[in-house]
Amino acid sequence: MVSGTILGEYTSAVPADRLWKASFCDGHNLIPKLMPGIISSIDILEGDGAGVGSVKKFNFTDVIKDYSYVKDRVEVMDQENHTVKYSTLEGGVLGVKVKSYSVEISLTSTNEGGCLSKMKIEYESVGDSLLSEEDANDLQQGIFAMVKSIDAYLVENPTAYA
C-alpha cells in the first residue's frame, strides 16, 4: 500500500458563489439532470445531502462498465470559504485500485469574475505502487466532469443559482 496525491485545477467563468450553490448545495438534484447518460440518480442516504455527515450514493448508468455506484460522506462543508471534502465509503475504484480516498475541492474567486476550482485527491493504493497516470487522470476527470457539466449549465442559464 502506497499513499498518493492527485492535484488538479479548473477555471470557470462562473462566480464561485453560483458554482458552489449549484455543485455542492444542490448537486444531488442537478447532476443527474445534466448527466443522465452517466449518472442515473444520486440518493441521499444520511443527512440533508449537503451538510457534514451527509452520505450520498451516486448511481451510474451502464455506460460505466467497471462499477455501478460510489458512496461518499461529506467530511467538511465550509460555505464561507467554498471548500468541501468528502471520503469515499464504498463502490467505484475503492477496493479495486485504491484502498481509500478522499477528495477536497475549493472554489476561489478570480479577478475576472469567475472562479478557480482546485481539487486534491489523497489515496492509499491497493498494491505497492501509485496509481498509473491513466488511472489518476480518469479519477480526477470523472470528478471534474460533474463540476464542468454544472459550469456549462450555469453559463447557459445566467440567472440560475444567482
N, C-alpha and C positions, 0 to 999 in steps of 0.2 A: 504494500500500500504506500502510495506517494501522494503528498499534498501538492496541489497546483492552484494557480490563479489565472483567470482569463479576464482581460480588460478590454473594454470597447466603448466607443463614443458614437453618438448620432446627433446631428444638428437639425433642428426643426425651425421652421418659420413661425410656428405657433407659440404664443406666450406660455410660459411654464405653468401658470395657474390653470389655463384651459386644458393643456395636455395632462396635467396632474388629475384634475377632476374626472376627465373622460377615461383615462387609463387606469387609475388606481382607486378612485372612489366609485366609479360606475362601470369599470371594465368588464365585470362579470355579466352585465346586461348587454354591453355594446359589442364586445369582441365576437360572440357567436353570430351576431347580425352582419358584421363586417367580414368575417372569415368562415362562412358556412361550409365551404368545401374542405376545411381543415378541422375546425372546432365545432362540434355539433351542439355542445352546451357546456355551461360552467355551473356546477352545483355548489351551493353554499352548505357545507356540512356542519359548521360550527360558527358562531358569531354572526356579525352583520355583513360579512364579505369584504369589509374594508378596514376594520379595526384590528388591533393587535390580538392575536389568538384566533382570528378567523381562519377556518380551514376551507379551501376551495378545491374542487375536483374538476379539472379540465378534461372533458371527454372529446376524443379525436374521432374523425371520420376514418373510413377505410383507406384514405389517401396516405395516412401514416401507417406504414407497414410493420414497424418494429414493436409498437406498443399502442394501447388503446386509450390510455389516460395518464394523467400525472396529478398527484395530490400535493398541495402546498399549504404551509401555515405561515401567516403573517407574523413576523417577529418584531419588526419596527415599522411604525407608520407615523412619520413626522410631517404633519400637514404644513407647518410653517416653513420648514426647510426643504419641502418636496423630496423627501427621502423615504424609500420603502426597502425593507429587507425581508425576504422570506426564505424558508427552508423547505426542501422537498421531502415529503414523508414517504411516498411510495409511487411506483409507476415510472413511466418514462425510461430514461437511461439508468435509473437507480437500480443497483444490483447487477446490472449488465456491464456497464462501462465504468460506473463510479459507485463507491460505497455510500457517499453522502455528498450533497452540495447545497450551497446557499447562494442567493442572488441578492445583490444590493444595487438599486437604481436610484440615481439622484438627478433632478432637473434643476438647472441653473439658468437664470435669465441672461440673455445676451444683450449687447448694446444695440443690436439690430431689431430688437423687439420679439425675437423668438427665444429659443432655449437650447441648451446643450444637455443631452441625456448621456450620463456616464453609467456604465454597468461594470460591476465587479462580481465575478463568479468564483467562489472558493470551493474546491472539491478535494475529495480523497479518492484516488483511483482504486479500482478493484485489484489490478495487478501491481507489478513492481515498476511501472513506468507511467509517465504523464500521459494524458490523452494525446492522441495524434493531432496534428494541426487540423486535419479534416474534421475529426470528431469535436474538437474545441470550437471550430468555426460553426459547425452545424448547431451545437448547443447555443452559442451566442446568437446566431442568426435566427434561430427559432424563437427566442425570447424577444429580440428586437423586431421581428416580423409583426408581433401584436402591437407594439408601440407605433411602428410605421404605418400600419393599417389605420389606427386611430388618428394619427397625424394627418394622413391623406383625407380622411373623413372631415376633420376639423378645418382643413384648408378649403374643401369644397362647401362646407357649411359654416360660414364665419360667425353665425350667431349662436351655434350650438355650444353649450357649456360656457357661455360668456359670463 
